Amino acid sequence: MRKLIATIPKNACQEIRVALDEFEAGDVTYNMLSLRVFYEDGGEHRPGRNGLNVRVELLPAIVAALRDAETEARKAGLLGGEGEKRAA
């Protein structure tokens, strides 16, 4: 099972893909959350080395931590509108 959840532009030639995936190790299958940076190569996007794969059970804790990080970034004036960084 691979389900692409979101594609987030990182810059002009890279994007972050968020997906639910499975990892098989022997006869055990793990449900995983995958965040991977893809780069453009000749008009196609290919997976890069940068990324994160964790057990899907950690998703609620990761979401909570990201919400806390967003709150702190807004308090510090690092975020303006929806996902935008304010000019210094």
C-alpha positions in Angstrom: 0.0 0.0 0.0 1.4 3.4 -1.0 -0.9 6.4 -0.6 0.4 9.8 -1.6 -1.1 12.3 0.8 0.4 15.6 -0.2 3.1 17.2 -2.4 4.6 20.4 -1.0 6.8 22.6 -3.2 10.1 23.1 -1.4 11.8 25.3 -4.0 12.0 25.7 -7.8 13.3 22.2 -8.4 12.4 20.2 -5.3 9.2 19.0 -3.6 8.4 17.2 -0.4 6.0 14.2 -0.7 4.0 13.0 2.3 2.8 9.4 2.0 1.6 6.4 3.9 3.6 3.3 3.0 4.5 -0.2 4.1 7.9 -1.7 5.0 8.4 -5.4 5.0 11.1 -7.0 7.1 11.0 -10.7 6.7 7.4 -11.8 7.6 6.6 -8.6 9.5 4.9 -5.6 7.8 5.2 -2.1 9.3 2.9 0.8 8.4 5.0 3.9 7.8 4.7 7.6 7.4 7.1 8.8 4.7 8.3 12.4 4.1 10.8 12.5 1.3 12.4 15.2 -0.8 12.1 14.7 -4.5 14.3 16.6 -7.0 13.7 17.4 -10.7 15.9 15.4 -13.1 15.2 15.9 -16.8 11.5 16.8 -16.3 10.9 13.9 -13.8 10.9 14.0 -10.1 13.2 11.4 -8.4 13.5 10.6 -4.7 16.5 12.2 -3.0 18.5 11.0 0.0 16.8 13.5 2.4 13.7 12.3 4.1 12.1 10.7 7.1 10.3 7.3 7.6 8.7 6.5 10.9 6.1 4.1 12.2 2.6 5.5 11.6 1.9 5.1 15.3 4.1 8.1 15.9 2.0 10.4 13.7 -0.1 11.9 16.5 3.0 12.9 18.4 4.7 14.3 15.2 1.5 16.3 14.4 1.4 17.7 17.9 5.1 18.7 17.8 4.6 20.4 14.4 1.7 22.4 15.8 3.8 23.5 18.7 6.6 24.5 16.3 4.1 26.5 14.2 2.8 28.3 17.2 6.4 29.2 18.3 7.3 30.3 14.8 4.3 32.6 14.7 5.1 34.0 18.1 8.6 34.8 16.9 7.3 36.5 13.7 8.8 33.8 11.4 5.4 33.0 9.7 3.1 35.4 8.1 0.2 34.1 6.0 -0.4 30.4 5.2 3.1 28.9 5.3 4.9 32.1 4.2 8.0 33.5 5.8 8.0 37.2 6.5 10.7 39.3 4.9 13.2 40.5 7.4 
